[in-house]
């Protein structure tokens, strides 16, 4: 990195801050921190961090309020770090606009990988490239063509739209609701069985083994993630 990416950590646990600071600095990031919902929103607006690591249990409220308020005007990557392991907490955070969710306690290597993915995803959004690549999968948004290696895959228009949405969010968990609203509209926001059928059809066409998918990964009870491997 020519300039260090700046990471705002929003957490009121001193032990977490002491743990994260050397880990982030060793990986080339500059860290600054705050401990409240109110100050987090102000710092994100004033200091424009490149990424936010956000705890949900804060002294003055719920960290989800930070996501809700910041997403009204910013697309800064937000990764939730929380000891709350209920699926509903993850789904709510992701539906509000968080880029990812990592349970405490967490592995530093995994966190750094999730951070790199979130930062890369933001850069791709800004570039607005019509050609999307994940591994040997190539999605051409202009020609509506999908290639895997040298083989062109035949997808229906809706399968193409679904795959394009997943690939644009490569490496990020997207919830059932996010996918359904983006691809089919708000009227289908609860049609998870409908989505499973289409995911199954896509896997039939792009996976080597449908019973052991390596491209479209399931996040049980939450949604899906496109592997970047």
Order of alpha helices (4+ residues) and beta strands (2+ residues): beta-alpha-beta-alpha-beta-beta-beta-alpha-beta-alpha-beta-alpha-beta-beta-beta-beta-alpha-beta-alpha-alpha-beta-beta
